[in-house]
Amino acid sequence: MTDDRRSPSGGWREVYAEMGVSADHEPDSLDCPTCGDDCPRLHTATYWCPTHGTWRVAVG
């Protein structure tokens, strides 16, 4: 296993913290905020509802 203190990518946690971003990933599907149907993820934080079309997860 790589030692984070000596790895070139070992400081990623600090970089993410300074940027104010999360390393959490978005799930493969979410419920539509309007109708509750299961919506597959298209790209990053963009999801597709068959009834309402595409929608994005708000950063917050």
mmCIF file as Biopython writes it, N, C-alpha, C and O atoms, coordinates in Angstrom:
data_model
#
loop_
_atom_site.group_PDB
_atom_site.id
_atom_site.type_symbol
_atom_site.label_atom_id
_atom_site.label_alt_id
_atom_site.label_comp_id
_atom_site.label_asym_id
_atom_site.label_entity_id
_atom_site.label_seq_id
_atom_site.pdbx_PDB_ins_code
_atom_site.Cartn_x
_atom_site.Cartn_y
_atom_site.Cartn_z
_atom_site.occupancy
_atom_site.B_iso_or_equiv
_atom_site.auth_seq_id
_atom_site.auth_asym_id
_atom_site.pdbx_PDB_model_num
ATOM 1   N N  . MET A ? 1  ? 0.844   -1.176 0.000   1.0 0.0 1  A 1 
ATOM 2   C CA . MET A ? 1  ? 0.000   0.000  0.000   1.0 0.0 1  A 1 
ATOM 3   C C  . MET A ? 1  ? 0.891   1.242  0.000   1.0 0.0 1  A 1 
ATOM 4   O O  . MET A ? 1  ? 1.937   1.270  0.649   1.0 0.0 1  A 1 
ATOM 5   N N  . THR A ? 2  ? 0.470   2.245  -0.721  1.0 0.0 2  A 1 
ATOM 6   C CA . THR A ? 2  ? 1.230   3.483  -0.838  1.0 0.0 2  A 1 
ATOM 7   C C  . THR A ? 2  ? 1.106   4.308  0.435   1.0 0.0 2  A 1 
ATOM 8   O O  . THR A ? 2  ? 0.025   4.436  1.010   1.0 0.0 2  A 1 
ATOM 9   N N  . ASP A ? 3  ? 2.234   4.864  0.860   1.0 0.0 3  A 1 
ATOM 10  C CA . ASP A ? 3  ? 2.239   5.754  2.017   1.0 0.0 3  A 1 
ATOM 11  C C  . ASP A ? 3  ? 1.820   7.143  1.550   1.0 0.0 3  A 1 
ATOM 12  O O  . ASP A ? 3  ? 2.524   7.759  0.750   1.0 0.0 3  A 1 
ATOM 13  N N  . ASP A ? 4  ? 0.686   7.647  2.035   1.0 0.0 4  A 1 
ATOM 14  C CA . ASP A ? 4  ? 0.168   8.948  1.598   1.0 0.0 4  A 1 
ATOM 15  C C  . ASP A ? 4  ? 1.147   10.090 1.828   1.0 0.0 4  A 1 
ATOM 16  O O  . ASP A ? 4  ? 1.117   11.082 1.100   1.0 0.0 4  A 1 
ATOM 17  N N  . ARG A ? 5  ? 2.007   9.968  2.818   1.0 0.0 5  A 1 
ATOM 18  C CA . ARG A ? 5  ? 2.939   11.060 3.109   1.0 0.0 5  A 1 
ATOM 19  C C  . ARG A ? 5  ? 4.028   11.181 2.058   1.0 0.0 5  A 1 
ATOM 20  O O  . ARG A ? 5  ? 4.597   12.260 1.896   1.0 0.0 5  A 1 
ATOM 21  N N  . ARG A ? 6  ? 4.335   10.117 1.345   1.0 0.0 6  A 1 
ATOM 22  C CA . ARG A ? 6  ? 5.391   10.155 0.331   1.0 0.0 6  A 1 
ATOM 23  C C  . ARG A ? 6  ? 4.866   10.062 -1.094  1.0 0.0 6  A 1 
ATOM 24  O O  . ARG A ? 6  ? 5.633   10.221 -2.044  1.0 0.0 6  A 1 
ATOM 25  N N  . SER A ? 7  ? 3.592   9.812  -1.257  1.0 0.0 7  A 1 
ATOM 26  C CA . SER A ? 7  ? 3.000   9.683  -2.583  1.0 0.0 7  A 1 
ATOM 27  C C  . SER A ? 7  ? 2.810   11.062 -3.213  1.0 0.0 7  A 1 
ATOM 28  O O  . SER A ? 7  ? 2.438   12.005 -2.515  1.0 0.0 7  A 1 
ATOM 29  N N  . PRO A ? 8  ? 3.061   11.199 -4.540  1.0 0.0 8  A 1 
ATOM 30  C CA . PRO A ? 8  ? 2.836   12.488 -5.203  1.0 0.0 8  A 1 
ATOM 31  C C  . PRO A ? 8  ? 1.387   12.956 -5.112  1.0 0.0 8  A 1 
ATOM 32  O O  . PRO A ? 8  ? 1.121   14.157 -5.175  1.0 0.0 8  A 1 
ATOM 33  N N  . SER A ? 9  ? 0.456   12.028 -4.965  1.0 0.0 9  A 1 
ATOM 34  C CA . SER A ? 9  ? -0.953  12.407 -4.861  1.0 0.0 9  A 1 
ATOM 35  C C  . SER A ? 9  ? -1.432  12.378 -3.414  1.0 0.0 9  A 1 
ATOM 36  O O  . SER A ? 9  ? -2.636  12.421 -3.159  1.0 0.0 9  A 1 
ATOM 37  N N  . GLY A ? 10 ? -0.516  12.306 -2.483  1.0 0.0 10 A 1 
ATOM 38  C CA . GLY A ? 10 ? -0.869  12.176 -1.071  1.0 0.0 10 A 1 
ATOM 39  C C  . GLY A ? 10 ? -1.586  13.368 -0.482  1.0 0.0 10 A 1 
ATOM 40  O O  . GLY A ? 10 ? -2.255  13.222 0.542   1.0 0.0 10 A 1 
ATOM 41  N N  . GLY A ? 11 ? -1.479  14.551 -1.083  1.0 0.0 11 A 1 
ATOM 42  C CA . GLY A ? 11 ? -2.102  15.742 -0.529  1.0 0.0 11 A 1 
ATOM 43  C C  . GLY A ? 11 ? -3.461  16.065 -1.103  1.0 0.0 11 A 1 
ATOM 44  O O  . GLY A ? 11 ? -3.932  17.192 -0.956  1.0 0.0 11 A 1 
ATOM 45  N N  . TRP A ? 12 ? -4.102  15.118 -1.748  1.0 0.0 12 A 1 
ATOM 46  C CA . TRP A ? 12 ? -5.374  15.416 -2.408  1.0 0.0 12 A 1 
ATOM 47  C C  . TRP A ? 12 ? -6.448  15.861 -1.428  1.0 0.0 12 A 1 
ATOM 48  O O  . TRP A ? 12 ? -7.295  16.682 -1.777  1.0 0.0 12 A 1 
ATOM 49  N N  . ARG A ? 13 ? -6.430  15.337 -0.212  1.0 0.0 13 A 1 
ATOM 50  C CA . ARG A ? 13 ? -7.449  15.747 0.761   1.0 0.0 13 A 1 
ATOM 51  C C  . ARG A ? 13 ? -7.327  17.236 1.098   1.0 0.0 13 A 1 
ATOM 52  O O  . ARG A ? 13 ? -8.328  17.945 1.198   1.0 0.0 13 A 1 
ATOM 53  N N  . GLU A ? 14 ? -6.086  17.694 1.269   1.0 0.0 14 A 1 
ATOM 54  C CA . GLU A ? 14 ? -5.863  19.106 1.571   1.0 0.0 14 A 1 
ATOM 55  C C  . GLU A ? 14 ? -6.252  19.991 0.388   1.0 0.0 14 A 1 
ATOM 56  O O  . GLU A ? 14 ? -6.831  21.061 0.574   1.0 0.0 14 A 1 
ATOM 57  N N  . VAL A ? 15 ? -5.934  19.547 -0.822  1.0 0.0 15 A 1 
ATOM 58  C CA . VAL A ? 15 ? -6.284  20.314 -2.021  1.0 0.0 15 A 1 
ATOM 59  C C  . VAL A ? 15 ? -7.803  20.423 -2.142  1.0 0.0 15 A 1 
ATOM 60  O O  . VAL A ? 15 ? -8.330  21.508 -2.390  1.0 0.0 15 A 1 
ATOM 61  N N  . TYR A ? 16 ? -8.505  19.309 -1.971  1.0 0.0 16 A 1 
ATOM 62  C CA . TYR A ? 16 ? -9.970  19.337 -2.049  1.0 0.0 16 A 1 
ATOM 63  C C  . TYR A ? 16 ? -10.548 20.248 -0.972  1.0 0.0 16 A 1 
ATOM 64  O O  . TYR A ? 16 ? -11.494 20.990 -1.234  1.0 0.0 16 A 1 
ATOM 65  N N  . ALA A ? 17 ? -9.990  20.199 0.237   1.0 0.0 17 A 1 
ATOM 66  C CA . ALA A ? 17 ? -10.480 21.051 1.324   1.0 0.0 17 A 1 
ATOM 67  C C  . ALA A ? 17 ? -10.272 22.526 0.991   1.0 0.0 17 A 1 
ATOM 68  O O  . ALA A ? 17 ? -11.165 23.338 1.230   1.0 0.0 17 A 1 
ATOM 69  N N  . GLU A ? 18 ? -9.111  22.887 0.446   1.0 0.0 18 A 1 
ATOM 70  C CA . GLU A ? 18 ? -8.838  24.280 0.069   1.0 0.0 18 A 1 
ATOM 71  C C  . GLU A ? 18 ? -9.771  24.753 -1.045  1.0 0.0 18 A 1 
ATOM 72  O O  . GLU A ? 18 ? -10.174 25.916 -1.072  1.0 0.0 18 A 1 
ATOM 73  N N  . MET A ? 19 ? -10.111 23.849 -1.960  1.0 0.0 19 A 1 
ATOM 74  C CA . MET A ? 19 ? -11.002 24.203 -3.064  1.0 0.0 19 A 1 
ATOM 75  C C  . MET A ? 19 ? -12.465 24.236 -2.617  1.0 0.0 19 A 1 
ATOM 76  O O  . MET A ? 19 ? -13.321 24.765 -3.326  1.0 0.0 19 A 1 
ATOM 77  N N  . GLY A ? 20 ? -12.747 23.675 -1.452  1.0 0.0 20 A 1 
ATOM 78  C CA . GLY A ? 20 ? -14.117 23.639 -0.960  1.0 0.0 20 A 1 
ATOM 79  C C  . GLY A ? 20 ? -15.002 22.675 -1.716  1.0 0.0 20 A 1 
ATOM 80  O O  . GLY A ? 20 ? -16.208 22.897 -1.833  1.0 0.0 20 A 1 
ATOM 81  N N  . VAL A ? 21 ? -14.414 21.600 -2.235  1.0 0.0 21 A 1 
ATOM 82  C CA . VAL A ? 21 ? -15.184 20.610 -2.982  1.0 0.0 21 A 1 
ATOM 83  C C  . VAL A ? 21 ? -15.160 19.273 -2.257  1.0 0.0 21 A 1 
ATOM 84  O O  . VAL A ? 21 ? -14.365 19.061 -1.342  1.0 0.0 21 A 1 
ATOM 85  N N  . SER A ? 22 ? -16.024 18.396 -2.672  1.0 0.0 22 A 1 
ATOM 86  C CA . SER A ? 22 ? -16.138 17.082 -2.068  1.0 0.0 22 A 1 
ATOM 87  C C  . SER A ? 22 ? -15.648 16.015 -3.037  1.0 0.0 22 A 1 
ATOM 88  O O  . SER A ? 22 ? -15.796 16.150 -4.252  1.0 0.0 22 A 1 
ATOM 89  N N  . ALA A ? 23 ? -15.069 14.963 -2.494  1.0 0.0 23 A 1 
ATOM 90  C CA . ALA A ? 23 ? -14.633 13.835 -3.313  1.0 0.0 23 A 1 
ATOM 91  C C  . ALA A ? 23 ? -15.738 12.787 -3.432  1.0 0.0 23 A 1 
ATOM 92  O O  . ALA A ? 23 ? -15.544 11.741 -4.050  1.0 0.0 23 A 1 
ATOM 93  N N  . ASP A ? 24 ? -16.885 13.071 -2.842  1.0 0.0 24 A 1 
ATOM 94  C CA . ASP A ? 24 ? -18.009 12.140 -2.925  1.0 0.0 24 A 1 
ATOM 95  C C  . ASP A ? 24 ? -18.525 12.069 -4.357  1.0 0.0 24 A 1 
ATOM 96  O O  . ASP A ? 24 ? -18.547 13.072 -5.070  1.0 0.0 24 A 1 
ATOM 97  N N  . HIS A ? 25 ? -18.934 10.893 -4.760  1.0 0.0 25 A 1 
ATOM 98  C CA . HIS A ? 25 ? -19.479 10.733 -6.112  1.0 0.0 25 A 1 
ATOM 99  C C  . HIS A ? 25 ? -21.005 10.762 -6.056  1.0 0.0 25 A 1 
ATOM 100 O O  . HIS A ? 25 ? -21.614 10.505 -5.018  1.0 0.0 25 A 1 
ATOM 101 N N  . GLU A ? 26 ? -21.589 11.075 -7.176  1.0 0.0 26 A 1 
ATOM 102 C CA . GLU A ? 26 ? -23.044 11.066 -7.284  1.0 0.0 26 A 1 
ATOM 103 C C  . GLU A ? 26 ? -23.506 9.633  -7.543  1.0 0.0 26 A 1 
ATOM 104 O O  . GLU A ? 26 ? -22.815 8.890  -8.240  1.0 0.0 26 A 1 
ATOM 105 N N  . PRO A ? 27 ? -24.641 9.231  -7.007  1.0 0.0 27 A 1 
ATOM 106 C CA . PRO A ? 27 ? -25.157 7.884  -7.257  1.0 0.0 27 A 1 
ATOM 107 C C  . PRO A ? 27 ? -25.572 7.695  -8.714  1.0 0.0 27 A 1 
ATOM 108 O O  . PRO A ? 27 ? -25.771 8.667  -9.442  1.0 0.0 27 A 1 
ATOM 109 N N  . ASP A ? 28 ? -25.699 6.442  -9.131  1.0 0.0 28 A 1 
ATOM 110 C CA . ASP A ? 28 ? -26.071 6.131  -10.512 1.0 0.0 28 A 1 
ATOM 111 C C  . ASP A ? 28 ? -27.508 6.518  -10.845 1.0 0.0 28 A 1 
ATOM 112 O O  . ASP A ? 28 ? -27.846 6.678  -12.018 1.0 0.0 28 A 1 
ATOM 113 N N  . SER A ? 29 ? -28.347 6.667  -9.842  1.0 0.0 29 A 1 
ATOM 114 C CA . SER A ? 29 ? -29.713 7.139  -10.081 1.0 0.0 29 A 1 
ATOM 115 C C  . SER A ? 29 ? -30.225 7.835  -8.820  1.0 0.0 29 A 1 
ATOM 116 O O  . SER A ? 29 ? -29.808 7.526  -7.703  1.0 0.0 29 A 1 
ATOM 117 N N  . LEU A ? 30 ? -31.131 8.772  -9.029  1.0 0.0 30 A 1 
ATOM 118 C CA . LEU A ? 30 ? -31.802 9.481  -7.935  1.0 0.0 30 A 1 
ATOM 119 C C  . LEU A ? 30 ? -33.281 9.571  -8.263  1.0 0.0 30 A 1 
ATOM 120 O O  . LEU A ? 30 ? -33.686 9.358  -9.406  1.0 0.0 30 A 1 
ATOM 121 N N  . ASP A ? 31 ? -34.082 9.885  -7.265  1.0 0.0 31 A 1 
ATOM 122 C CA . ASP A ? 31 ? -35.507 10.104 -7.502  1.0 0.0 31 A 1 
ATOM 123 C C  . ASP A ? 31 ? -35.716 11.510 -8.039  1.0 0.0 31 A 1 
ATOM 124 O O  . ASP A ? 31 ? -35.069 12.456 -7.590  1.0 0.0 31 A 1 
ATOM 125 N N  . CYS A ? 32 ? -36.612 11.643 -8.990  1.0 0.0 32 A 1 
ATOM 126 C CA . CYS A ? 32 ? -36.960 12.946 -9.555  1.0 0.0 32 A 1 
ATOM 127 C C  . CYS A ? 32 ? -37.519 13.832 -8.439  1.0 0.0 32 A 1 
ATOM 128 O O  . CYS A ? 32 ? -38.387 13.391 -7.686  1.0 0.0 32 A 1 
ATOM 129 N N  . PRO A ? 33 ? -37.036 15.074 -8.319  1.0 0.0 33 A 1 
ATOM 130 C CA . PRO A ? 33 ? -37.549 15.945 -7.264  1.0 0.0 33 A 1 
ATOM 131 C C  . PRO A ? 33 ? -39.011 16.355 -7.482  1.0 0.0 33 A 1 
ATOM 132 O O  . PRO A ? 33 ? -39.664 16.814 -6.545  1.0 0.0 33 A 1 
ATOM 133 N N  . THR A ? 34 ? -39.527 16.196 -8.697  1.0 0.0 34 A 1 
ATOM 134 C CA . THR A ? 34 ? -40.906 16.585 -8.997  1.0 0.0 34 A 1 
ATOM 135 C C  . THR A ? 34 ? -41.887 15.431 -8.817  1.0 0.0 34 A 1 
ATOM 136 O O  . THR A ? 34 ? -42.915 15.579 -8.157  1.0 0.0 34 A 1 
ATOM 137 N N  . CYS A ? 35 ? -41.558 14.262 -9.419  1.0 0.0 35 A 1 
ATOM 138 C CA . CYS A ? 35 ? -42.520 13.155 -9.399  1.0 0.0 35 A 1 
ATOM 139 C C  . CYS A ? 35 ? -42.057 11.931 -8.606  1.0 0.0 35 A 1 
ATOM 140 O O  . CYS A ? 35 ? -42.863 11.043 -8.326  1.0 0.0 35 A 1 
ATOM 141 N N  . GLY A ? 36 ? -40.782 11.869 -8.243  1.0 0.0 36 A 1 
ATOM 142 C CA . GLY A ? 36 ? -40.285 10.749 -7.452  1.0 0.0 36 A 1 
ATOM 143 C C  . GLY A ? 36 ? -39.871 9.531  -8.249  1.0 0.0 36 A 1 
ATOM 144 O O  . GLY A ? 36 ? -39.444 8.539  -7.658  1.0 0.0 36 A 1 
ATOM 145 N N  . ASP A ? 37 ? -39.983 9.567  -9.598  1.0 0.0 37 A 1 
ATOM 146 C CA . ASP A ? 37 ? -39.549 8.440  -10.427 1.0 0.0 37 A 1 
ATOM 147 C C  . ASP A ? 37 ? -38.033 8.283  -10.352 1.0 0.0 37 A 1 
ATOM 148 O O  . ASP A ? 37 ? -37.308 9.248  -10.109 1.0 0.0 37 A 1 
ATOM 149 N N  . ASP A ? 38 ? -37.566 7.055  -10.563 1.0 0.0 38 A 1 
ATOM 150 C CA . ASP A ? 38 ? -36.135 6.774  -10.586 1.0 0.0 38 A 1 
ATOM 151 C C  . ASP A ? 38 ? -35.517 7.383  -11.844 1.0 0.0 38 A 1 
ATOM 152 O O  . ASP A ? 38 ? -35.996 7.139  -12.951 1.0 0.0 38 A 1 
ATOM 153 N N  . CYS A ? 39 ? -34.465 8.168  -11.681 1.0 0.0 39 A 1 
ATOM 154 C CA . CYS A ? 39 ? -33.832 8.865  -12.803 1.0 0.0 39 A 1 
ATOM 155 C C  . CYS A ? 39 ? -32.373 8.441  -12.923 1.0 0.0 39 A 1 
ATOM 156 O O  . CYS A ? 39 ? -31.600 8.664  -11.991 1.0 0.0 39 A 1 
ATOM 157 N N  . PRO A ? 40 ? -31.971 7.838  -14.040 1.0 0.0 40 A 1 
ATOM 158 C CA . PRO A ? 40 ? -30.574 7.455  -14.218 1.0 0.0 40 A 1 
ATOM 159 C C  . PRO A ? 40 ? -29.681 8.682  -14.420 1.0 0.0 40 A 1 
ATOM 160 O O  . PRO A ? 40 ? -30.109 9.703  -14.958 1.0 0.0 40 A 1 
ATOM 161 N N  . ARG A ? 41 ? -28.429 8.551  -13.973 1.0 0.0 41 A 1 
ATOM 162 C CA . ARG A ? 41 ? -27.453 9.629  -14.140 1.0 0.0 41 A 1 
ATOM 163 C C  . ARG A ? 41 ? -26.947 9.617  -15.566 1.0 0.0 41 A 1 
ATOM 164 O O  . ARG A ? 41 ? -26.593 8.563  -16.095 1.0 0.0 41 A 1 
ATOM 165 N N  . LEU A ? 42 ? -26.911 10.795 -16.199 1.0 0.0 42 A 1 
ATOM 166 C CA . LEU A ? 42 ? -26.388 10.930 -17.557 1.0 0.0 42 A 1 
ATOM 167 C C  . LEU A ? 42 ? -24.921 11.323 -17.541 1.0 0.0 42 A 1 
ATOM 168 O O  . LEU A ? 42 ? -24.101 10.712 -18.227 1.0 0.0 42 A 1 
ATOM 169 N N  . HIS A ? 43 ? -24.591 12.340 -16.758 1.0 0.0 43 A 1 
ATOM 170 C CA . HIS A ? 43 ? -23.221 12.851 -16.721 1.0 0.0 43 A 1 
ATOM 171 C C  . HIS A ? 43 ? -23.033 13.641 -15.433 1.0 0.0 43 A 1 
ATOM 172 O O  . HIS A ? 43 ? -23.841 14.514 -15.117 1.0 0.0 43 A 1 
ATOM 173 N N  . THR A ? 44 ? -21.993 13.346 -14.703 1.0 0.0 44 A 1 
ATOM 174 C CA . THR A ? 44 ? -21.659 14.013 -13.446 1.0 0.0 44 A 1 
ATOM 175 C C  . THR A ? 44 ? -22.903 14.175 -12.573 1.0 0.0 44 A 1 
ATOM 176 O O  . THR A ? 44 ? -23.337 13.198 -11.962 1.0 0.0 44 A 1 
ATOM 177 N N  . ALA A ? 45 ? -23.487 15.361 -12.490 1.0 0.0 45 A 1 
ATOM 178 C CA . ALA A ? 45 ? -24.643 15.602 -11.624 1.0 0.0 45 A 1 
ATOM 179 C C  . ALA A ? 45 ? -25.916 15.829 -12.433 1.0 0.0 45 A 1 
ATOM 180 O O  . ALA A ? 45 ? -26.852 16.462 -11.943 1.0 0.0 45 A 1 
ATOM 181 N N  . THR A ? 46 ? -25.963 15.324 -13.659 1.0 0.0 46 A 1 
ATOM 182 C CA . THR A ? 46 ? -27.136 15.483 -14.521 1.0 0.0 46 A 1 
ATOM 183 C C  . THR A ? 46 ? -27.895 14.160 -14.592 1.0 0.0 46 A 1 
ATOM 184 O O  . THR A ? 46 ? -27.315 13.108 -14.861 1.0 0.0 46 A 1 
ATOM 185 N N  . TYR A ? 47 ? -29.194 14.233 -14.348 1.0 0.0 47 A 1 
ATOM 186 C CA . TYR A ? 47 ? -30.050 13.049 -14.327 1.0 0.0 47 A 1 
ATOM 187 C C  . TYR A ? 47 ? -31.185 13.204 -15.333 1.0 0.0 47 A 1 
ATOM 188 O O  . TYR A ? 47 ? -31.509 14.318 -15.745 1.0 0.0 47 A 1 
ATOM 189 N N  . TRP A ? 48 ? -31.792 12.074 -15.729 1.0 0.0 48 A 1 
ATOM 190 C CA . TRP A ? 48 ? -32.850 12.071 -16.740 1.0 0.0 48 A 1 
ATOM 191 C C  . TRP A ? 48 ? -34.132 11.494 -16.158 1.0 0.0 48 A 1 
ATOM 192 O O  . TRP A ? 48 ? -34.154 10.355 -15.691 1.0 0.0 48 A 1 
ATOM 193 N N  . CYS A ? 49 ? -35.198 12.286 -16.188 1.0 0.0 49 A 1 
ATOM 194 C CA . CYS A ? 49 ? -36.530 11.816 -15.810 1.0 0.0 49 A 1 
ATOM 195 C C  . CYS A ? 49 ? -37.322 11.642 -17.099 1.0 0.0 49 A 1 
ATOM 196 O O  . CYS A ? 49 ? -37.401 12.583 -17.888 1.0 0.0 49 A 1 
ATOM 197 N N  . PRO A ? 50 ? -37.919 10.461 -17.346 1.0 0.0 50 A 1 
ATOM 198 C CA . PRO A ? 50 ? -38.689 10.252 -18.571 1.0 0.0 50 A 1 
ATOM 199 C C  . PRO A ? 50 ? -39.864 11.224 -18.704 1.0 0.0 50 A 1 
ATOM 200 O O  . PRO A ? 50 ? -40.272 11.542 -19.820 1.0 0.0 50 A 1 
ATOM 201 N N  . THR A ? 51 ? -40.403 11.693 -17.600 1.0 0.0 51 A 1 
ATOM 202 C CA . THR A ? 51 ? -41.542 12.609 -17.623 1.0 0.0 51 A 1 
ATOM 203 C C  . THR A ? 51 ? -41.120 14.074 -17.720 1.0 0.0 51 A 1 
ATOM 204 O O  . THR A ? 51 ? -41.732 14.849 -18.455 1.0 0.0 51 A 1 
ATOM 205 N N  . HIS A ? 52 ? -40.072 14.456 -16.977 1.0 0.0 52 A 1 
ATOM 206 C CA . HIS A ? 52 ? -39.701 15.865 -16.857 1.0 0.0 52 A 1 
ATOM 207 C C  . HIS A ? 52 ? -38.403 16.245 -17.566 1.0 0.0 52 A 1 
ATOM 208 O O  . HIS A ? 52 ? -38.035 17.420 -17.575 1.0 0.0 52 A 1 
ATOM 209 N N  . GLY A ? 53 ? -37.714 15.294 -18.150 1.0 0.0 53 A 1 
ATOM 210 C CA . GLY A ? 53 ? -36.462 15.591 -18.857 1.0 0.0 53 A 1 
ATOM 211 C C  . GLY A ? 53 ? -35.269 15.649 -17.914 1.0 0.0 53 A 1 
ATOM 212 O O  . GLY A ? 53 ? -35.291 15.066 -16.831 1.0 0.0 53 A 1 
ATOM 213 N N  . THR A ? 54 ? -34.236 16.353 -18.335 1.0 0.0 54 A 1 
ATOM 214 C CA . THR A ? 54 ? -33.005 16.393 -17.547 1.0 0.0 54 A 1 
ATOM 215 C C  . THR A ? 54 ? -33.119 17.383 -16.392 1.0 0.0 54 A 1 
ATOM 216 O O  . THR A ? 54 ? -33.850 18.372 -16.458 1.0 0.0 54 A 1 
ATOM 217 N N  . TRP A ? 55 ? -32.374 17.082 -15.336 1.0 0.0 55 A 1 
ATOM 218 C CA . TRP A ? 55 ? -32.268 17.978 -14.193 1.0 0.0 55 A 1 
ATOM 219 C C  . TRP A ? 55 ? -30.912 17.763 -13.546 1.0 0.0 55 A 1 
ATOM 220 O O  . TRP A ? 55 ? -30.304 16.704 -13.702 1.0 0.0 55 A 1 
ATOM 221 N N  . ARG A ? 56 ? -30.441 18.762 -12.821 1.0 0.0 56 A 1 
ATOM 222 C CA . ARG A ? 56 ? -29.125 18.705 -12.190 1.0 0.0 56 A 1 
ATOM 223 C C  . ARG A ? 56 ? -29.245 18.796 -10.679 1.0 0.0 56 A 1 
ATOM 224 O O  . ARG A ? 56 ? -30.165 19.416 -10.145 1.0 0.0 56 A 1 
ATOM 225 N N  . VAL A ? 57 ? -28.301 18.170 -10.007 1.0 0.0 57 A 1 
ATOM 226 C CA . VAL A ? 57 ? -28.216 18.266 -8.558  1.0 0.0 57 A 1 
ATOM 227 C C  . VAL A ? 57 ? -27.583 19.609 -8.223  1.0 0.0 57 A 1 
ATOM 228 O O  . VAL A ? 57 ? -26.529 19.951 -8.759  1.0 0.0 57 A 1 
ATOM 229 N N  . ALA A ? 58 ? -28.211 20.359 -7.355  1.0 0.0 58 A 1 
ATOM 230 C CA . ALA A ? 58 ? -27.685 21.666 -6.959  1.0 0.0 58 A 1 
ATOM 231 C C  . ALA A ? 58 ? -26.517 21.486 -5.997  1.0 0.0 58 A 1 
ATOM 232 O O  . ALA A ? 58 ? -26.544 20.612 -5.130  1.0 0.0 58 A 1 
ATOM 233 N N  . VAL A ? 59 ? -25.506 22.307 -6.154  1.0 0.0 59 A 1 
ATOM 234 C CA . VAL A ? 59 ? -24.361 22.293 -5.249  1.0 0.0 59 A 1 
ATOM 235 C C  . VAL A ? 59 ? -24.782 23.005 -3.978  1.0 0.0 59 A 1 
ATOM 236 O O  . VAL A ? 59 ? -25.355 24.094 -4.012  1.0 0.0 59 A 1 
ATOM 237 N N  . GLY A ? 60 ? -24.491 22.376 -2.875  1.0 0.0 60 A 1 
ATOM 238 C CA . GLY A ? 60 ? -24.894 23.063 -1.665  1.0 0.0 60 A 1 
ATOM 239 C C  . GLY A ? 60 ? -24.486 22.349 -0.485  1.0 0.0 60 A 1 
ATOM 240 O O  . GLY A ? 60 ? -24.751 22.798 0.630   1.0 0.0 60 A 1 
#
